[in-house]
Amino acid sequence: MNDHVNVLGTEYSIVCTAEDKDERLKDCDGYADWTVKRIVIDDFEPKPGHWEDCGVYKRKVLRHEIIHAFLFECGLHENTNEANAWAKNEEMVDWIARQHEKLHKAFEEAGAL
């Protein structure tokens, strides 16, 4: 995993840390803080009853938080209709994060890149 990512021209640092070192991780597996341009994800150290391959889950969480960062940086996060708050909706963000490879493949196949 890299320690930074460019999001629409803005550099975000990527931090992987333990839940006991960042209280914001007590209620989530990661977050994107647009105020300081930082994405933080739990380090997900292997433990009994947890995922067998924590790296796969870390990357899933990282993709999810990068999508949040894109929504922040393009202005959609703040300008979403508060009644539906689609740009803050965790399911919508997850869908984009999970389908990105399929979307890219379809765009490539169609000659749309």
N, C-alpha and C positions, 0 to 999 in steps of 0.2 A: 504494500500500500504506500502511496506517495504521501508527502507531508503538506502538499498544497494542490489546488486545482483552480484553473481559470474559469470563472463563471461570467460570461458576457463581458469580458474585459476587466473584471474585478477578481483579484487574487484572494482566495479563501484558504486559510490554513486548515489542515486536517489533524486532529488530535485524537489519539486512541488512549483512553485512560480507564482506570478502575472506578467502579461505582462509588466506592468509599472515598475517592479523591475528588469527586464532582457530584454534589448533592442533586443537581438537575437530572442526573442519570438514574436516580431512585425511582422515577416515574416513567422512564422511557429507555429505549436502547440507544438513542442518539438524538441530536438536535442540531439545527443550523441557527447560529446567532448572527443575524445580519448586521447587528450594531457594531460588532467587532470583526466581522468577516471570518468567522470560525465555524467549522463543522466538528462536532465532538461525537465520538461513538465509544461505546463500552468496549473494553478490551476482550471480553468474552473468553476468559481463560477457561480451558476445559475443566469441567467438574461433573461429578456423578449426576445423572438425570438431565444433563444438558445436551446440546447438539454434539454429534460425533466429530463433525468437521466445522469448528467455529469460524474458520476462514471464509467458508461459503456464506455463513450468516452475517459476518462482518461486512462483506462486500455488498450484500443485499441491503443492509442498513445504510451503508455509505451511499449507494445509488439513490436510495430514498431521500436522504438528507441533501444530496446534490440537487435533486429535483426541487426540494424546498428552496434551496439557494437560488436556483434559476427563477422561480416564481417571485422571490423577494426582489432580485435584481432587475427584473423586467417590469416591476410595478404591479403585477397582477395580485400579489398577496394582499396589498393594502386596498386595492381598488375592486376587489371582488364584491359581489352583492352580498351584504351581510346576512340576508335572509337565507341564502343557500351556502355562502362561504365556500364555493367550489374550489378555489385556489388554496384553501387551507384544509380541505377535506383529505383526511389520511388515506381513504380508499382510492381517491383520484390520484394522489401522489404515488401511492403504491402501484396502481395500475400502470402509470407511465413508467415508473422505475422497472417494473417487471417485464413490460412489453417492449422496451427500447430496442433490444436486439432484433425482434421480429419486425418492428417498424423500420429499422434501418435496412434490414434485408429486403423488405417490400419496396422501399424507396429505391434501393440499388437495383433490384430486379426490374423496376418500372423505368429506370433511367431518370429518376427524379432527383438525384443528388447533384 
